[in-house]
Each structure stands twice: as structure tokens, then as C-alpha cells.
Amino acid sequence: MARLYGAVKPDPAALEFAGRVANIAAIAEAIRTKLKPNPTGITGVMGDIGKLLDASITGDGHAGKARAGDGTVQD
């Protein structure tokens, strides 16, 4: 519901439904909390993934050889 509302939100006509969307979102969150009161935390895993991605972008720890435009191998 929130995703659909977000898609039409730039349209001024969507303001008419803002209250209803907020109510439905609150009810949905209450249901989620009742069904799963202690959700699994993934903050640590996401942090580790971020570190891994940062390391792969900067090239930390990678001592590979690269090919120049003419095909020669360079260190």
C-alpha cells in the first residue's frame, strides 16, 4: 500500500488519501509486530556486506595484474 501511494504521491490528488494510507500502514505495522514480536536483526550482516563491498571497490588486498590497452601485462 505504501509503495503504491509513494508512486502516485507526486500527484496532488493523492493528498486525499494520505490519512487512509497512514492508518493502513499503522494497522499493518501492528499486525507485523503481533505476528513476529522479535524480528531478526540484520544490521551486523548489512554492515559486514558494506565493508566487503567497500573493500572490493577500493581494491584492498587485491594484488592482481592488469592488462594495458595494447594487451601487455602490467603489475
N, C-alpha and C positions, 0 to 999 in steps of 0.2 A: 504494500500500500504506500509506504513512504517513498519507495523507489519510483512508482508511477507518479505520485504527487510531485516529486522532485523534477520529473521530466516535463511536467506541464506548468510548473511553478512560475517560469518567466511570463506566462500569460496572466494578465490582470484578473481574468475570470476565475483563476484558481484560488484567489483570496477568499472567495465564498466558501470554500471547503476547508480552510485552514483549521478551524475549530474541530470539525469532524475528524480530520486526519490526526490531530493531536490526541483526541480521545481514543481513537482506534489504536494508535501507537502505544498509549498508556495501558490499554487493556491487553494488548499483545505482550508488552513487557511484563505485566503482572502474571500472565499465563506462563511465559517462559520461566519466570522466577519460581512459580509453583511447581512446574514440571521438572526443573533442574536447579535446585536452590544453590548448589555449589559448582558453578561451571568450571571446567578445566582451564587453568591459566596457561596461556601460550606466550606470555611476554618474554620469558627467558629464551624460548626456542626462536622467537622472532628476532631477538637481539643477536643470537648466535648466527642466524641466517644473514642478518645485516652485516655483521663483521666479516663473514665469509665472502659476501658479495663485494664489500669494500676492498678486501684483500685481493680478490680476483681482478678488480678493475684497476687497482694501482700496480698490480703485478708483484706484490710482496712474495718473496720466496720462490719465484719462478726465474730460473736461470736458463732459459731456452735460447736456441739460436734462431735468428730471423733471416729471412731471405730478402735481399735487396731487389729492387725493380729489375735488375739485369739477371737475376737468378743466382747470384753468388751468395754464399752463406756468410753471415756476419755474427759476431758474438755480441 
